[in-house]
Amino acid sequence: MSTIIKGTSLNTSTNTMPVIYLFYLGDMGEVRKKLGISEEKYPHIKDSYHVFKYGLSENFKKRAEKHEATFKKYGIEPLFEVSHACRSFSSSKCRK
């Protein structure tokens, strides 16, 4: 997995790790080529823009593996950083 992990590991616990996630997919120019997105259809989106995929998951490890498998089909390796791990969505640390 092409990842940047700080402070925690996806494999440290058998529990799920709920998160709001943000994956970096690359610059629009590269993503456009790999996904076959027409430049003529979206001329206002510059090749230099950064492309992200975001979402909410109760099991980040599983979600990360699924996104990696999906985007790998197109030659894209999602990049992400775990900067804050929570044990549940109701954790006071997660609500800040």
C-alpha positions, 0 to 999 in steps of 0.5 A: 500500500502506498501510504504515509503512516504517522503515529499509528498502524493499520495493523495494531489492533483487531478492532476497527478504526472509524475515521473520516478519510482523505486520499490523495490521488494525484494531480489532475493531469495524471488522473485525467489521463489514467481515468480517461477524463475529457479535457474538453468536457471539463476545461475549467479543471486545470491539470495542476489541481490536486485530486482527492477522494474523501469519505467516512468509514467505520473500518478504515483498514478495509476501506483503504484496501478497497480503494487501493484495489479500485484505483490500482486498476487505473494505475493510481496508488492512493496516498494517505496519512493517519494523523489521528486515530479514534476508538469510536465516533463518540470519543471526545478526541474525535469530536474536536 
